[in-house]
Amino acid sequence: MSSKKKTSALEEKDGVPFQEATNKNRISEIRSKRKKELTADDLVAGIIKQDKVALSRAITIVESTNPRHTEKAAAIIKKCLPYANKSVRVGITGVPGVGKSTFIEALGKYLTSTGKKVAVLAVDPSSSVTRGSILGDKTRMEELVKDRNAFIRPSASGDSLGGVARKTRESIILCEAGGYDTIIIETVGVGQSETAVHSMVDFFLLLKLAGAGDELQGIKRGIMEMADAIIINKADGENTKAAKRAKTEFTRALQLYPPKENSWVPKVTVASAIENTGIRESWELVMTYMAQSKKSNYFEHHRIEQNKYWLLQTIDEQLRSGFYNHKAVKKQLQEQLEAVANNEITPFEAARYLLDLIKEQS
Amino acid sequence: MSSKKKTSALEEKDGVPFQEATNKNRISEIRSKRKKELTADDLVAGIIKQDKVALSRAITIVESTNPRHTEKAAAIIKKCLPYANKSVRVGITGVPGVGKSTFIEALGKYLTSTGKKVAVLAVDPSSSVTRGSILGDKTRMEELVKDRNAFIRPSASGDSLGGVARKTRESIILCEAGGYDTIIIETVGVGQSETAVHSMVDFFLLLKLAGAGDELQGIKRGIMEMADAIIINKADGENTKAAKRAKTEFTRALQLYPPKENSWVPKVTVASAIENTGIRESWELVMTYMAQSKKSNYFEHHRIEQNKYWLLQTIDEQLRSGFYNHKAVKKQLQEQLEAVANNEITPFEAARYLLDLIKEQS
């Protein structure tokens, strides 16, 4: 993130025909030093005053993989916690090409037009490797990015989904402390990231396209069951009819699912982000859900359960990474996996063998 | 298990009006000593000769929580492995009341009538606590239990799903070595046990009932997506029409799901275990699947993946149980969970705190 910042700061000079003959490295040194001087208290004060730059810098510290930042990040989050937790958190997923960015821009603009403050974050663990485009190319939300009541942040980089998810979840707290009452978390409809996002939001929205072949677009099994609502997007022009038919079909299919814990029956609606139709209706579904969920106290209960989930999840992840990064395990894992594949040993016996390796050496 | 055996052996004496004046304790001592004398080699030889008693005793050793048995169990399994892996493994789930036992009995009888050897095992982690009735009450399969080509084994007891699942999975190996070419694993449609069973079978069958209200019977979300086939059971008498309607509805619904890894589209059929209709048709679905799956080499691939899954799963479980049974963690976990619930600390911070406890003390 910080390297991106520098690039964009330097780009501001593009308009200057002859750049100053200053040592560029020296500039960024001074700049980064100046940034570092802001204490956790300074940053939190800025966040509370709804200063986007402070929020942005604080998130950069939370996202930093530099161990020096760990303590500062923890301090910032701790100080933000009392101000947090007052937003509506909505997850949005859908395969590439379904029109997520356009939909989020239309939804974001609608929300700010009704006086909301909207933060858009993303969970996309692949982006760090493939330089994927989720929100990375901010220009895809050209109008929303200029909106003073909107804050858009590309996906945190990181080498594990757990790491990226943690960063996003902590960023939510910062955004909430910064006065954002609506948090949208975008993710791409392939892989494990949906489960992570589903576990950090109040409402989970799945965008789909009408028409044959959509089933083959690679929405992972299980994601439909997570959805609190399905929006058939691109319901415009020639697609309008097919979208309405899809709405009927999905509504019927969702009724066959077992009921959700909070007895919410997932809803289906159609929208066209480009023609700006169905956006308000989509949001009304979220509001209906929120009203019901708060009335039944499910909202509060669910958030506490999510917190506990993340506690246990983090412990799991750390235990696993400690194990699989252990020298002896690294050396022998492949061999054991092969023995298991060849039915020379049961999985349980192989596990026992590997677990014993750690005990011996610690 | 062994205590049950003793009970049933003693019960044989019920018909004797005056029981012999022998010391009962001494009898059971001798008896248990005699059993103990069978070596792993003896038991394996018995299993291979398709001796049900040897199989049963070997499973008892595999299921034993007595550490003395661990090594013997491992030896038995190791010796059975070369004979294993040649069966069709089918998982069957459905909520209580759907008629699982009756269906399995009808299916089992059909299979033995075609020359198959059928083993029925169960995964029901709740049974150890609640004395639940999955296969515990063998009389529910009165006819199948008498069939010489059928072997029925109640759920292993154990305090964790992981433990129960491991025991069942190892019992599968023993049954296969014992010449059983069809293994049916029953589980109850509530809780995590479906995922465990799904990960040890080739084909996963969901039993449902037709008619309104079934959605409310508590099939866990996600289970429908695991199913390779849905059987609408109790399609008899007044239910026949509703069952056929349900078949159409579920077929349509399943088409909206994303395709499975092996491109199998889950099928729906109706059956009446009581009237013995639809049983052959249900099995033909399994056979169609097996033919396709073997032709595409998915079968082999899938079993290897399952083995790897169990290896990683066992490691996870052991790491977790090591952590949560750690004295310091046990003492502080509740406090941290509460702090997290009250938003005094983030889940990640709490996790870090708990993980540090182990590092300090080890």
Interface residues (C-beta under 8 A of the other chain):
Chain A: A74 I77 K78 L81 P82 A84 N85 R166 R169 E170 I173 E215 L216 G218 I219 K220 R221 G222 I223 M224 E225 E249 F250 R252 A253 Q255 L256 Y257 P258 P259 K260 I304 N307 K308 Y309 W310 L311 Q313 T314 I315 D316 Q318 L319 R320 F323 Q336 L337 V340 A341 N343 E344 I345 T346 P347 F348 E349 A350 A351 R352 L354 L355 S362
Chain B: A74 I77 K78 L81 P82 A84 N85 R166 R169 E170 I173 E215 L216 G218 I219 K220 R221 G222 I223 M224 E225 E249 F250 R252 A253 Q255 L256 Y257 P258 P259 K260 I304 N307 K308 Y309 W310 L311 Q313 T314 I315 D316 Q318 L319 R320 F323 Q336 L337 V340 A341 N343 E344 I345 T346 P347 F348 E349 A350 A351 R352 L354 L355 S362
